Amino acid sequence: MGATLDALHRLQRFEMELLALRKKVEAKRRAVRGSENRLKQIDATIAAKEAQLKRDQAEADRVELDRKTREAEIARLREALNRTKTNKEYSAILTQLNTDKADAAKLEEHVLAMFGVVDEGKAAIGALSESRVKEAKRTETFVAEAARFEASVRDEIEAVEAKRRAAAAELPPSALRIFERVSEKHDGEAMAQALQVDPRREAFVCDGCHMSLTLEQINALRGRDEIQICGTCGRILFLDEPVASMKPLN
Ligand SMILES: [Zn+2]
């Protein structure tokens, strides 16, 4: 393997290491954002429930006031009933009194129903406030965990970045540009092995996309230290894994 392909292999390895580390950091940050979003949702629900509670409370107060007015009217009619002189007057006041009593009974029902609605609203807000406390604690935990993790991998990331820069510096600028373009397209997997599909035949496929490669490409890989690109997926091809860039066996 020539110097260019060798440097590309190292670049690939550090690129993948960096991506894996950054993905872990991003996962921790995502957990923080998820918890923050849940908090926001709970706050919005609490605000909506509080606005509704205000309206329900106002309705309950209004109906209760109506009921009291009606009760005062009933008391006034009762006194008037005692002072009546004629049967006709008595019967008219009695009719009014019965109508008012029926109205007052309906208002009483409405008041009780509204008090029930208000109590339910208060209970729901209470439960949501408890959920909010729990979620806020969770957010705190996630924030601390993300900060702790980022601090723990900061040195590692910097070290791999330095290695990546060193490998990149060994490459001709054109090779580096190709690598970076393909790496961006394939999530860091810029390189793919040319695999021989049948040991008895000179037939190779790209390990990245599993499409056939031409023999010219294989011969070029064998003979020259130059970049060969898979015609289908665009990955940079290599024949054999170099010993230096192989992952250690666990
Ligand atoms: Zn391919």
Residues whose N, C-alpha, C, O or C-beta is under 5 A from the ligand:
A	BS01	ZN	C206 G208 C209 C230 T232 C233 G234 R235
